[in-house]
Amino acid sequence: MCMLGGCIALCGTFAILSLKYVPDIINRQIELRNDAIATSFSEIIKKPLLLRNYLQVNQEAQATSRLPGVSYAAVVNAKGVVVGGFFSDLSRFDYDFANRVKQQGFPVDIFAENRLSANRAEGNATLNIGGQKIYDKVKPVADTGNEVHVGIYVSEVEEAIHSALVSPLTISLVAIAFIIGGILFILLNRAITMPLKEITSMAHRISLGETNINIDTTSGPREMRALAEAFKRMQQSIKYMIGRLEK
């Protein structure tokens, strides 16, 4: 029972630590990735914006939106107008929103909760867009007065967390813990539990008057051998006292 409790406690501790730290680690990695993409995007489009080459701005936005896990990439000017923006896959959004984008173009109003201001150099926000949760990163484009937005699907983050928590490695670690616990249980059972049962049985037989039974004092751990020797001395003492009484 102790070994089983220890295995359960070990697995429970591992599960709690995983649930507490793994999501934070993955979210941090996603945040760093989004920041790197947004920084790279803003650097790439700086020159085209200064030259008013909006065709290249749109090409770069489209290329960025096609990166794995990216939902969209957009450039918004100081007047709040989208000068370049693309969604990676509109089929992942609900029909009304996708249809609106196809008819009216990239909607700037989705960024209302995450815009730059005089005291805000960059920002992050989780937005609900067309039935999807999107992690939005906004950064300024230096010397242009524009800002870039890069969105990453929150579902991608949740899938990454689920994959990390229910991964072959996690399952293997839990299985190894149970196997090691089982092996330790078997070893302890053979080394301690079984010898204790034998000595208990011998003590019971001695108490019923069987003073000639053989007590093995050579097998088992040192403590068990010492206990067996103590019982053997007790057996000899009882046998001696019975012999004296019979005389």
C-alpha positions in Angstrom: 0.0 0.0 0.0 2.9 2.3 0.8 4.5 1.6 -2.6 1.2 2.1 -4.4 0.6 5.4 -2.5 4.1 6.5 -3.4 3.6 5.8 -7.1 0.3 7.6 -7.1 1.9 10.5 -5.2 4.8 10.6 -7.7 2.5 10.6 -10.7 0.2 13.2 -9.1 3.1 15.5 -8.4 4.3 15.1 -11.9 0.9 15.9 -13.3 0.4 18.9 -11.1 3.9 20.3 -12.0 3.2 19.6 -15.7 -0.2 21.4 -15.6 1.3 24.3 -13.7 4.5 24.9 -15.7 4.1 23.4 -19.2 1.3 25.7 -20.4 3.3 28.8 -19.1 6.4 27.6 -20.9 4.6 26.9 -24.2 2.7 30.2 -24.0 6.0 32.0 -23.4 7.5 30.3 -26.4 4.5 31.2 -28.6 4.8 34.8 -27.4 8.5 34.9 -28.3 7.8 33.4 -31.7 5.0 35.9 -32.4 7.3 38.7 -31.3 10.0 37.5 -33.6 7.7 37.3 -36.6 6.2 40.7 -35.9 9.7 42.3 -35.5 10.9 40.7 -38.7 7.8 41.7 -40.6 8.1 45.3 -39.4 11.7 45.5 -40.5 11.0 43.9 -43.9 8.2 46.4 -44.8 9.9 49.5 -43.5 11.7 50.4 -46.8 8.6 49.6 -49.0 6.5 51.8 -46.8 8.9 54.7 -47.0 8.9 54.3 -50.8 5.1 53.9 -50.8 5.5 50.6 -52.6 2.3 49.1 -51.3 2.4 46.2 -53.7 5.5 44.9 -52.0 3.9 45.6 -48.6 1.0 43.3 -49.5 3.4 40.7 -50.9 5.3 40.6 -47.6 2.1 40.5 -45.6 0.8 37.6 -47.6 4.2 35.8 -47.2 4.1 36.3 -43.4 0.5 35.2 -43.1 1.5 31.8 -44.7 4.0 31.0 -41.9 2.9 27.9 -39.8 0.4 28.8 -37.1 0.0 32.4 -38.3 -3.6 33.6 -38.7 -3.0 36.9 -40.4 -0.4 39.7 -41.0 -1.5 43.3 -41.5 -0.1 46.8 -41.7 -2.2 49.7 -40.4 -1.2 53.3 -41.0 -1.6 56.3 -38.6 -5.1 57.0 -39.9 -6.3 53.6 -39.0 -6.4 52.3 -42.6 -5.1 48.8 -43.5 -2.5 49.3 -46.2 -1.7 45.6 -46.4 -3.3 42.6 -44.8 -3.9 38.9 -45.4 -5.5 36.0 -43.6 -3.8 32.6 -44.0 -7.0 30.6 -44.3 -10.5 32.2 -44.2 -12.1 28.8 -44.1 -11.1 28.5 -40.4 -13.4 31.5 -39.6 -17.2 31.5 -39.6 -19.0 32.1 -42.8 -20.3 35.7 -42.1 -16.8 36.9 -41.2 -15.1 35.2 -44.1 -17.7 36.7 -46.5 -17.3 40.1 -45.0 -13.5 40.0 -45.6 -14.0 38.8 -49.2 -16.4 41.7 -49.9 -14.9 44.6 -47.9 -11.3 43.6 -47.5 -9.2 43.3 -44.3 -11.3 44.7 -41.4 -9.3 47.1 -39.3 -12.0 47.2 -36.5 -10.8 43.8 -35.2 -7.7 45.6 -33.8 -9.7 48.0 -31.7 -8.6 46.3 -28.5 -4.9 46.3 -29.4 -3.7 49.5 -31.0 -0.5 51.5 -30.3 -0.6 54.8 -28.4 1.8 57.4 -27.2 2.6 55.5 -24.1 2.5 52.0 -25.6 5.5 50.9 -27.6 4.0 47.4 -28.4 1.2 45.2 -27.2 -0.4 41.8 -27.0 -4.0 40.8 -26.8 -6.2 37.8 -27.2 -8.9 38.7 -29.7 -12.1 36.9 -30.7 -12.3 37.1 -34.5 -14.8 35.2 -36.6 -15.3 32.4 -34.1 -11.5 32.0 -33.5 -9.4 33.1 -30.6 -6.3 34.9 -31.9 -3.2 36.0 -30.1 -2.4 39.4 -31.6 0.9 41.1 -31.5 1.3 44.8 -32.5 4.6 46.5 -33.1 5.5 49.9 -34.7 7.3 50.3 -38.0 10.1 52.7 -37.2 10.1 56.1 -39.0 6.8 55.4 -40.9 4.0 56.0 -38.4 2.6 52.6 -39.3 2.1 49.5 -37.1 2.1 45.8 -37.9 -0.3 43.1 -36.5 0.6 39.5 -36.5 -2.0 37.0 -35.2 -1.5 33.4 -34.1 -4.3 30.9 -33.6 -4.8 30.2 -29.9 -6.0 26.7 -30.9 -2.5 26.0 -32.1 -1.2 26.9 -28.7 -3.8 24.7 -27.0 -2.9 21.8 -29.3 0.8 22.3 -28.5 0.0 22.2 -24.7 -2.2 19.1 -25.1 0.5 17.4 -27.2 3.1 18.2 -24.5 1.0 17.0 -21.6 -0.3 13.8 -23.4 2.9 13.1 -25.3 4.6 9.7 -25.7 7.4 11.0 -23.4 4.9 11.8 -20.6 3.1 8.5 -21.0 6.5 6.7 -21.0 7.6 8.5 -17.8 4.4 7.6 -16.0 4.7 3.9 -17.2 8.3 3.8 -16.1 7.3 5.2 -12.6 4.7 2.4 -12.2 7.1 -0.3 -13.5 9.8 0.9 -11.1 7.3 1.0 -8.3 6.1 -2.5 -9.1 9.7 -3.9 -9.2 10.4 -2.2 -5.8 7.2 -3.6 -4.4 8.2 -7.1 -5.5 11.7 -6.8 -4.1 10.5 -5.4 -0.8 7.9 -8.1 -0.6 10.5 -10.8 -1.0 13.0 -9.2 1.3 10.8 -8.1 4.1 7.1 -9.1 3.9 7.6 -12.8 3.3 10.3 -13.3 5.9 8.2 -11.4 8.4 5.2 -13.7 7.7 7.5 -16.8 8.2 8.8 -15.5 11.5 5.3 -14.6 12.6 4.1 -18.1 11.8 7.1 -19.6 13.7 6.4 -17.4 16.7 2.8 -18.6 16.7 3.9 -22.3 16.4 6.4 -21.8 19.3 3.6 -20.3 21.4 1.6 -23.5 20.8 4.5 -25.6 22.1 6.4 -26.5 19.0 9.9 -25.8 20.2 11.8 -28.0 17.7 11.1 -26.1 14.6 14.1 -24.8 12.5 14.4 -21.0 12.3 16.6 -19.9 9.3 18.9 -17.1 10.4 21.0 -16.9 7.2 18.7 -15.5 4.6 17.1 -12.1 4.1 18.3 -8.5 5.0 20.5 -8.0 8.0 17.6 -6.7 10.2 15.6 -9.8 9.3 18.5 -12.1 10.2 18.9 -10.3 13.5 15.2 -10.7 14.2 15.4 -14.4 13.3 18.4 -14.9 15.6 16.4 -13.2 18.4 13.5 -15.6 17.9 15.9 -18.5 17.8 17.4 -17.5 21.2 13.8 -17.1 22.5 13.0 -20.6 21.2 16.1 -22.1 22.9 15.3 -20.3 26.1 11.7 -21.6 26.1 12.9 -25.1 25.2 15.4 -25.0 28.1 12.8 -23.8 30.6 10.4 -26.5 29.5 13.1 -29.1 29.9 13.8 -27.8 33.4 10.1 -27.9 34.3 9.8 -31.5 33.1 12.7 -32.5 35.4 
